[in-house]
Amino acid sequence: MPLPGQFTVITAQSRDNPDEDTGISIQNCSIIATDELYSNSSRFKSYLGRPWRVFSRTVFIESYIDDFIDQKGWTKWSNDQGLDTLFYGEYENYGPGSKIDNRVEWVGYHLMDYNDAYNFTVSEFITGDEWLESTSVPYDDGI
């Protein structure tokens, strides 16, 4: 639970420059609240993410998003810092919090198509096919 006057945020990411191959890709997950947060969701806003400085990059792909997430989906960090350099994307999410009608209208916010989303899958984003099999960790390699 956040303190009074605060909010919750699922992700906060930044990169030192736009060429850095890092970011957060959340695929086939369930974005749900604890019972306590859910029952207080009218008092505390929750968001998918916010920048943590510049060049923030985060995507949500094929995930269930519950309705405790604010309709804007995303929030600012400090003033407008990082809003002109971020890349936030959503692709084929579902659930009551996945509605995109009232999402932020930032230049860096994207409703991704299949090809854009595929670039953030395990096989592409972290070249998981080259090393994950040896760990015995199950994963989806595509969309």
VMD Tcl script that draws the C-alpha trace (Angstrom):
set ca {
  {0.00 0.00 0.00}
  {1.29 3.44 -0.81}
  {1.43 6.18 1.78}
  {-1.29 8.86 1.69}
  {-0.87 11.06 -1.37}
  {1.26 8.47 -3.17}
  {0.47 6.00 -5.95}
  {1.68 2.60 -7.09}
  {3.57 1.93 -10.29}
  {4.41 -1.46 -11.78}
  {7.58 -0.37 -13.62}
  {10.12 2.46 -13.63}
  {12.93 2.19 -16.16}
  {15.61 4.35 -17.78}
  {18.57 4.02 -20.09}
  {21.68 6.16 -20.40}
  {21.20 6.59 -24.15}
  {18.72 5.51 -26.83}
  {21.13 2.89 -28.24}
  {21.27 0.92 -24.99}
  {19.60 -2.49 -25.45}
  {17.74 -2.58 -22.15}
  {14.17 -2.16 -21.07}
  {11.29 -4.01 -19.49}
  {9.14 -6.40 -21.49}
  {6.21 -7.98 -19.68}
  {4.48 -10.71 -21.68}
  {1.75 -13.20 -20.77}
  {1.51 -11.95 -17.20}
  {-1.29 -11.00 -14.86}
  {-1.25 -7.44 -13.54}
  {-3.41 -7.74 -10.43}
  {-3.52 -6.02 -7.06}
  {-3.43 -7.40 -3.56}
  {-6.84 -7.53 -1.91}
  {-5.92 -4.53 0.22}
  {-4.81 -2.38 -2.71}
  {-7.77 -3.47 -4.83}
  {-10.28 -2.56 -2.13}
  {-8.60 0.87 -1.82}
  {-8.13 1.50 -5.54}
  {-10.50 4.47 -5.46}
  {-8.11 6.17 -2.97}
  {-4.80 5.15 -4.55}
  {-4.06 5.31 -8.27}
  {-1.95 2.62 -9.90}
  {-0.11 2.76 -13.22}
  {1.72 0.42 -15.58}
  {4.85 2.53 -15.48}
  {6.62 5.84 -15.30}
  {9.99 7.09 -16.53}
  {12.94 6.89 -14.19}
  {14.93 9.57 -15.98}
  {15.32 9.59 -19.78}
  {15.00 6.92 -22.49}
  {12.62 4.75 -20.47}
  {11.46 1.69 -22.43}
  {8.69 -0.63 -21.23}
  {6.12 -2.78 -22.99}
  {3.19 -4.95 -21.93}
  {2.30 -7.75 -24.35}
  {-0.59 -10.21 -24.22}
  {-1.09 -9.67 -20.49}
  {-4.14 -9.53 -18.29}
  {-4.53 -6.05 -16.76}
  {-7.05 -5.69 -13.96}
  {-9.14 -2.56 -13.44}
  {-7.13 -1.19 -10.52}
  {-4.81 0.32 -13.17}
  {-5.74 3.93 -13.93}
  {-7.28 4.47 -17.36}
  {-4.32 6.67 -18.37}
  {-2.14 3.60 -17.96}
  {1.09 5.52 -17.43}
  {2.21 8.45 -15.32}
  {4.93 11.10 -15.18}
  {7.90 10.98 -12.87}
  {9.23 14.48 -12.23}
  {7.53 17.22 -14.20}
  {7.84 16.18 -17.86}
  {11.28 14.57 -17.46}
  {11.77 11.75 -19.93}
  {8.40 12.08 -21.65}
  {10.00 13.14 -24.93}
  {12.46 10.22 -24.99}
  {10.49 7.23 -23.68}
  {9.08 4.23 -25.54}
  {6.02 2.69 -23.89}
  {4.03 0.08 -25.76}
  {1.04 -2.15 -25.41}
  {-0.01 -5.08 -27.58}
  {-3.03 -7.36 -27.34}
  {-3.51 -7.01 -23.60}
  {-6.87 -7.99 -22.15}
  {-8.93 -7.50 -19.02}
  {-10.79 -4.49 -17.65}
  {-7.64 -2.39 -17.15}
  {-6.41 -2.92 -20.71}
  {-8.85 -0.50 -22.33}
  {-6.83 2.02 -24.33}
  {-9.50 4.70 -24.93}
  {-8.14 7.04 -22.25}
  {-4.42 6.19 -22.36}
  {-1.79 8.94 -22.26}
  {-1.18 10.83 -25.48}
  {2.60 11.08 -25.28}
  {4.73 10.93 -28.42}
  {6.54 7.88 -27.04}
  {3.42 5.88 -26.18}
  {2.57 3.25 -28.80}
  {-0.17 0.79 -29.54}
  {2.15 -1.71 -31.12}
  {1.45 -3.91 -34.11}
  {2.58 -7.54 -34.33}
  {6.04 -6.73 -35.72}
  {6.76 -4.07 -33.10}
  {5.62 -6.39 -30.31}
  {7.63 -9.32 -31.68}
  {10.82 -7.27 -31.23}
  {10.14 -7.36 -27.46}
  {9.64 -11.13 -27.16}
  {12.11 -13.38 -25.33}
  {13.62 -14.69 -28.56}
  {14.27 -11.21 -29.96}
  {14.68 -8.81 -27.02}
  {17.05 -10.92 -24.94}
  {17.97 -13.55 -27.57}
  {16.57 -16.10 -25.14}
  {16.66 -18.97 -27.63}
  {20.45 -18.86 -27.40}
  {20.70 -19.43 -23.65}
  {17.42 -19.96 -21.81}
  {16.98 -23.60 -22.77}
  {20.09 -24.50 -20.75}
  {18.45 -23.04 -17.61}
  {15.33 -25.23 -17.83}
  {13.22 -22.12 -17.25}
  {10.03 -22.35 -19.33}
  {9.34 -19.44 -21.64}
  {7.39 -18.38 -24.71}
  {9.68 -17.52 -27.59}
  {7.26 -15.48 -29.67}
  {3.77 -14.09 -29.89}
}
mol new
graphics top color blue
foreach p $ca { graphics top sphere $p radius 0.5 }
foreach p [lrange $ca 0 end-1] q [lrange $ca 1 end] { graphics top cylinder $p $q radius 0.2 }
display resetview
